Amino acid sequence: MPKIKTRSTVAKRFKITKNGKVKHTQEGRRHKLVKANKTTKRKRALRKSAYIDQSMGNNIKKMMPYA
């Protein structure tokens, strides 16, 4: 049987942890980081990565079969 291809866009955006959770970086940290658009508190909170809900995580794991 041939190998299943990994979705490269999904592999760039998500990582699977040792416990099987799907980890991702939060949105909103690319631009408009100055002036009154985002508070310092909000920007600081966005530095941390977050976990995907388990129902969506199952779909992502299917797209990354060898992760």
For each residue, the residues with C-beta under 8 A, 3 or more apart:
1:
2:
3:
4: 65 66
5:
6: 10 11 63 64 65 66 67
7: 10 11 63 64
8: 11 12
9: 12 13
10: 6 7 13 14 60 63 64
11: 6 7 8 14 64 67
12: 8 9
13: 9 10 24 25
14: 10 11 22 23 24 52 60 64
15: 22 23 24 67
16: 20 21 22 23 61 64 67
17: 20 21 22 23
18:
19:
20: 16 17 61
21: 16 17 51 52 57
22: 14 15 16 17 51 52 56 57 60 61
23: 14 15 16 17 49 50 51 52
24: 13 14 15 49 50 51 52
25: 13 29 49 50
26: 29 46 48 49 50
27:
28: 38 46
29: 25 26 33 43 46 47
30:
31:
32: 37 38
33: 29 37 38 43
34: 37
35:
36:
37: 32 33 34
38: 28 32 33 42 43 46
39: 42 43
40: 43 44
41: 44 45
42: 38 39 45 46
43: 29 33 38 39 40 46 47
44: 40 41 47
45: 41 42 48
46: 26 28 29 38 42 43
47: 29 43 44
48: 26 45
49: 23 24 25 26
50: 23 24 25 26
51: 21 22 23 24 57
52: 14 21 22 23 24 56 57 60
53: 56 57
54: 57 58
55: 58 59
56: 22 52 53 59 60
57: 21 22 51 52 53 54 60 61
58: 54 55 61 62
59: 55 56 62 63
60: 10 14 22 52 56 57 63 64
61: 16 20 22 57 58 64 65 67
62: 58 59 65
63: 6 7 10 59 60
64: 6 7 10 11 14 16 60 61 67
65: 4 6 61 62
66: 4 6
67: 6 11 15 16 61 64
